[in-house]
Amino acid sequence: MTSGSGNGDVHGVVGAVWRMESARIVSGLVRMVGDVGLAEELAQDALLAALEQWPGSGVPDNPGAWLMAVSKRRAVDHLRRGERHERGNELLAHDLATRPDTGETGVDEALGALDGEVGDDVLRLMFVSCHPALSTESRVALTLKLIGGLRTEEIARAFLVSEAAVAQRVVRAKRALADLRIPFEVPEGPDRAARLSSVLEVVYLVFNEGYAATAGEDWTRRDLCHEALRLGRLLAGLAPGEAEAHGLVALMELQTSRLAARNDPSGRPLALHEQNRGRWDRLLVHRGFEALLRARKCGGPLGPYVLQAGIAACHARAATAEETDWEQIAALYEVLIRVLPTPVVRLNRAVALAMAYGPEAGLAAADALAGESAFSGYHRLPSVRGDLLARLGRHEEARHEFERAAALTRNVPERTVLLERAAACADAAAVRVPPGGSVTLGAAADAFLAREDLDAATVRSYGQTMGRLRREIGDDVPLAGVCAGRVAEVFAAAWGSAAAATWNRHRGAVRSFSAWAATRYRPADDPTGDPADDPTGEPGGGLGGDLAAGVPRRFEPRGRTRPLDRPQVEALCGRADLAPRERALWLLIHESAAGAGPVLALNVEDLDLHGRRARTADGSGWIHWGDGAAELLPGLVAGRRRGPLFLSDRRPGPGRPPAPGDLCPETGRRRLSYERAEYLFKQATGHTLGRLRAR
């Protein structure tokens, strides 16, 4: 025994030992008693015994083995007292009670005596605590408590929720595991892959909360990052053949290496290109590269964590921000988006495209995400748009985006930086129009798009038109020197081959801008704004005329959009790179001639697969389909009995629960949204879903 110098020191030792050994102790007890909740209670009893005895008797030479021995005795007592004695339990209790126990054996030996390897038991416990049947919040809380050894108050403080909320999540999770009778085992086959994904997701959720805190006064929480990294290393050691486990470790090692450089001395967040790379931890970078190499040696297709680790490795290899191989990163994102097409990945791809091919490319990709519901309350989209707009010199638009992002984030340091950038953009926009001087095209366009009477969709539409004019004509060209003839040249080059509707949309934007500018910038000595006084000498140019005068309106046919024919749809749905869900959806829409909305609203319980029909969600009629959809739908249902027919790729995130009718009770996934379905079809074909409806 080692005598303690004080209660405070002993309590610190107890806490440290518990953090390191709790997963082994609890997992060993679960093997004995078969109940996660009971196992944790027995382990907590041993922890209390340590807090009571060690201040007086001193800390044992092997404190982990001491805790295991005491926990084991508590388990034996429980087995003896139980009313449901089975012969196997009696023999186990007798064997454990009579086996010599000095408290000096190692933890591995103590757990090995329970007829199993320590590593196997901890791995089983990780798969149980991250079971997909539990909510994401419950999985995180239970994993941090059982595997991480964190106390309830530590988890609550880390995620800025009340202790009562964390306690309830843990209790609900234990009750759910008991009710479902989840076996204490590592699943095999397809179930193992699905469960492993859940385990990795929980570990990475913990890491991300530490790397970029959702809310609060701190930009990062290093304790959470290090805890997630510890759990990831543990998992990779227990499952050495799983490439994604090593990929996650590589990703976290490489990102953790930057922690010391992510703030300036005052605590202000620093973007990646602003960081002092000399402060990056080279040991962690080296360990990240080694983990990535182990992942690749495992073989198999590249998973999302291995790909993300590859992206992080590209950053780590660059000695300076300027040396970063952004084209390689953009290429990796193209692969990643096919494996993990989440909103965040697609937004990160937009950033990579901007860095590799210019802000226009990135802004186009970011603008394509603006209408998705997943981004409605997410601050990073307006933050990225603000950065790209500022790089394009569209400072007034950028200011609005930064202010919107600041209003959405709950992290104090991040909000401060966003407001600083908004103020800088406001200053830059003000400099563009010198007092008493001539207004430039860029300054006028910024002011035009910043009007309060324009909604977001109109701003995006007008912004595309004005952005092209500004690039071709020049931001710093005086507005009075812009003529209708030059605008017509831009139209011919940019949209000469575009559809009539596209041509007319851009033409309408220019006409609206011209009318607004003629009123806003009318010279003081010309209250009428007569086009005859146009300084360019051309009708329709300058401040007083219509800049679209040389752009005639094109005829738009009003007939019905011509649908794709059957051979086109069959060829599309025969592509091996398309998921069965998309192929089934597209064939069902085409064969039924129903709209995408009613088809996406179908539920499994409304299907009559043998009759090749389904009752509509409102109960007003039936949707019928043909041979193609009939072949694919049984595999899509895959034994499900209720819930939405077409499901999203991932479970809904915390804070955005779907309507009960849009959540599958068997998988936990939400109904595939129209916006997402439209996006997938456009990515594959360039068309809208309306083109699928049969004649």
C-alpha positions, 0 to 999 in steps of 0.5 A: 500500500502507498499511503496518501498524503491527503484526502484531496490527493487520494480522491484525485488518484481514485478519479484517475484510476476510474477513468482508466479502468472503468471500461474494463471493470464494467465490461467484466461485470457485464459478462458476470451479471448480464446487465449493463445497469447492474454492472455499473452499480456494482462498479460504483459500489467499489468506487465508493469503497475506495473513496472510503478506505484509501484515505486511511489505508493508503492507495494499493500498489495495483489500484485497478486490480483492487477495484476489480476484486471488490467489484467481483465480490459485490457481483458474487454476493448479488448472484448468491442473493438472487432468487433466480439461481441457475446451476451455472451461476451457482458454480460461477459464484462458488468458483469466483468466491473460492479462488484466491484473491490477493488484490495484487493481480493485474486487471487483465488477469482478474478479467481473464479469470472471468472466461474471456479476454479483457479486450473482447469484453471492452469491445462488446461493451462499446458495441452495446453502449452504442447500439443503434436502437438508442438515440444519439444523445443517449449513446454519447452519454452512455459511452462517456459514462461506461467507456470513458469513465466520466461522471454525470456532471462532467458530461453535462458540463461538456455538452452544456446540458443539465446533470438531470438531462444526462442522468435521464439519458443514461437511465433511459439507455440502460432501460432500453438495453434491458428491455431489448435484451441486447446480447453482450457480444460483438455482432457479426456480418452486416450487423457488425458493420452497421454497429461499428458505424454507430460506435465510430459515429459516437466517438467522432461526435465527442471529438467534434464537440471538443474540436469546435464547441457548439456553444459556450465561452470556449472555442475548443475543449481539449479534454473532450478531444483527448477523451475521444482520441483515447476511445478511438485508440482503444477501439482500433486496438480491440478491432485491428482489422477494421480499416474505418477504426484506424481511419478515425484514429488517424483523422483525430490524431491529425486534427488534434495536432492543430489544437495548440494553433487554433487560437491566438494568445487572446483566445480568438479562433484562427482559421486553418490558413492563419495558423502557425504550423510550427505549433502543430504537434509533429508527434501526433501528425506522425501517429496520424500518418501511421494510423492511416497506413494501418487503415490502408493495409486493412484493404477494402473500399475507402470508407468515410473516416479513411477519406477524411483522414486523407484530406487531413493528411494533405493539410499536414504535409503542407509546410505552409498554407500556400503549399496545400494541394487543394486540387487533391483535397477537392478530388478526395471530397468528390470521392467522399461525397459519394460515400458520405453525402451529408450537408457538412461534407458537401459544404466542405467540398464547396470550400475545397473547390473555392481554394482549388479553382477560385471563389466563383466555383466554391460560391456556386457549390455553396449556393446550391445548398442554400435551399436545403432544410438541413442548413436552415439553422446552421451558421457555417453556410452563411459563414462560408458564403460570406468568406467567398463573397468577400474574396469576390469583392462583394463586400455588402453581401458578405457583411449580411452573410457574416451577420447572419452567421453570427446570429446563428452560432451559440459559440461566443468566440466564433460569434465575435470573429464573425461580427469582426468580419462583418464590420470589416466588410462594411468598411470595405463596402464604404470605401468603394463609393468615395463621397462626391465621386462616381459610383462604380459598378461593383459598389452599385451592385452591392447596394442593389443586392443589399436592399431590404425589400429583396428576399433571399431567393431573389438576392441569389438569383440577381447575384448570379447575374450581377456577379457575371457582369462584374467579372466581365466588365470590371468592379471598378468601372464607373457605372456611368461608363457601362453601356447597353452594348457591352452588356449585350456582349456579356449576355451573348458570351455567357448565356447565348446558348442558354434556355429561353427561361434562363436568358430572360431571368438574367435579362430581368435582373439587369432591367431591375438593376437599371431601373433602381440605379437610375433612381438611386444615382440620378445626378443632382442637376438631372432630376429627370434622368433623361437617357438622351444625356447618357455620357456614353452616347449610346441609347440605353447606357449609363445611369439613365437608361436600360442596360438590357436594351440590347438584350431582346426577350426570348420566346418561352414555349408554355407547353408541358415539359417533355418527359424522359422516355422509357429507354432513357429511364431504363438506361439511367436505372441500369447504372451500377453506380446508383443506389437501389433507393434512387433507382426504385424511386425514379422507376416508381415515379416514371411508371406510376406517372405520379408526382414525386411528392405523393411517391415520397409520402408513401409508407411501407404499411400502405404497400400492396407489393403483390398488387403493385400498388400503394394507397396514397398518404391522404387515402384518396386513391392508389399509385400503381407501378410496373415491372421495374419498380416491382423488382426493386421495391421488395429489396428496398423494404427489406423486412420493414413493416411500417414507416416511410418507404424512402428513407434518408441516408442518416438519422436526424441530428439532435435538435431537429427531430422530424414529425413522428410520421416521417420517422422510421420506428425500425431504423431511426431514419427520417423520410427522404425529403423532396429537396434531397431527392431532387438534388440526387436526380439533378446530380445524376442527370441534370434534370428535375424530377418532373422529367420522370413523369410518363406521358 
